[in-house]
Amino acid sequence: MADAPENLIFEYLRRLDSKLDRVIEDIGDLKIRMTAVEERLARTDVAIANLELSIAGVNRRIDRVEARLDRIERRLDLVELPH
């Protein structure tokens, strides 16, 4: 009877490992595609404008992540109050 929970844990770990493998593979594919996009942008006359737009988009995403992280830290009481 004690083996059942242990087997259940191992089953969940195997599932998580499988999902993580798929995520890693997807990220690898995205890196390859992103490199191709960056190379293409570098070859065009409007590369600078496109690069600036890309940087603005990245900055916007970073701002959203920062806001989400701040909210998470506040909810988990991980932020020290100012003295």
N, C-alpha and C positions, 0 to 999 in steps of 0.2 A: 504494500500500500504506500510505503514511503517513496517508492520509485516513481509513482505517477506524477507528483508535482515536479520532480527533477526532470523527468522526460518531457513534461509540458514546457518547462523552462528552456530545455535544449531545443525543442521544436520552435518556440518563439525566436530563439537566438538564430536558428538556421534560416527562418523566414526573414529576419532583419538582415542577416548576412547576404541573402539573395537579393533583397531590395537594395542594399547598399552597393552591391556589385553592379546592378543596373544603373544606379545613379552615377557611379564612377564612370561607367561606360558612356552614359549620356553626356557627362561633363567633358570627357575626352573628345567626343564628337563635336560638341559645341566649341571647344577650343580650336579644333581644326577649321571649323566653319568660320569662326571669328577671325582667325589668322588670314583666311582667304579674303574676307571682307576688308580687313585692314590693308592687305596688299593691293586690292583693287582700288581702294580709296587713295592710296599713295600714288597710284599711276594716273589719276585724273587731274584735270585742271582745277576742279573745284574741291580738291582734297582738303585744303585748309579750311574752307567753309564747312565741309562735312565733318572734319575733325573737331572743329569748334562746337558744332551741334552735338557730336558724340560726347564731348567732354561735358557740355551742359547737361546732357541726359544722364551721364554718370553722376554728376554732382547732385542732380535732382534725386536720383535713387539713393545716394549716400545720405542726403538730408532726410528722406523718408525713413531709412533704416535707423538713423540716429534718433529720430523722434520716437520710433517704435521701441528702441532700446531704452530710451529715457522712461517711457511709459512702463515698460517691463520692470526696470529697476525700482521705480516708485511703487509698483504694485507688490513687489517682493520685499519692500523695505530694505533695499540694498544701497540706497543713497544716504550719505551722511548729511545731516542738516547743517547749514552754515552756522558758525559760532557767533 
